[in-house]
């Protein structure tokens, strides 16, 4: 390698290191891109009715601000109250769970063939510090509320700036590509925008469906704190595989204090909802969505969660959708599909 190549390699390594250090900022920018894509689809839909783009931007931003005010004014206060009640119930829930395990431990002592196995009392003593650590790490997410608010404000402002003049930011991004590939890069950006918009619309409908049916079922079963359970079920549905399983934990804990028979009813109801969503709603709503294999989705969640933390887990699916689109278009269609090794061999023989 000559001196210029070493400089190029060093620049690439330094650029990768800088990008890794600002990875959280890049995730926030990607979040703003998701919201800007959703608003841009709304603006394009309004333009079908002969509405000027500037007026469409005003309507879209006004609608977003109005929905945000209504959400924080009508939904957030009762949600915070019910969530605080849920936190207050956690010690009682753990005590009830511990009493249940102790009672099972006393019953198992009557069977001599179980005497050699570890008792449930030992299991309780092992689970208590583990459960304390889990809850501490989970609710640590809500402790840095000021930082979260600042990040939301940053994403909101960035989204507005992107939606006002999207072509300017698009051209700035395309300058990162070689000049001969910029037109093709622009086409891939269009494909990524469609894929991301389809995913966002589909997942929003799915979350509303899951949240509404969960709240309706819990209200019929008269489970306490219905609002917080319904909102958590809808929001956690944004996280495939992990979210649906996690959403059933909180209503089960509350039902344990109220009436144990409700536990089985909640499990059956959530099972029915998830099967309806998986086998009917998702294939219907997301027919045009970029399809991802379940194993790919799970690996993407693990990778992005390990690399970027909780925000990476939340954005794992849209990141996977965009990554899959670029891999298919750049690697498969532009590099591998046109590649014919026989032609290269013939050309090489002719030169010889």
Secondary structure, 3 states (H helix, E strand, C coil): CCHHHHHHHHHHHHHHHHHHHCHHHHHHHHHHHHHHHHHHHHHHHHHCCCCCHHHHHHHHHHHHHHHHHHHHHHHHHHHHHHHHHHHHHHHHHHHHHHHHHHHHHHHHCCCHHHCCCCCHHHHHHHHHHHHHHHHHHHHHHHCCHHHHHHHHHHHHHHHHHHHHCHHHHHHHHHCCCCHHHHHHHHHHHHHHHHHHHHHHHHHHHHHHHHHHHHHHHHHHCCCCCHHHHHHHHHHHCCCCCHHHHHHHHHHHHHHHHHCCHHHHHHHHHHHHHHHHHHHHHHHHHCCCCCCCCHHHHHHHHHHHHHHHCHHHHHCHHHHHHHHHHHHHHHHHHHHHCCCCHHHHHHHHHHHC
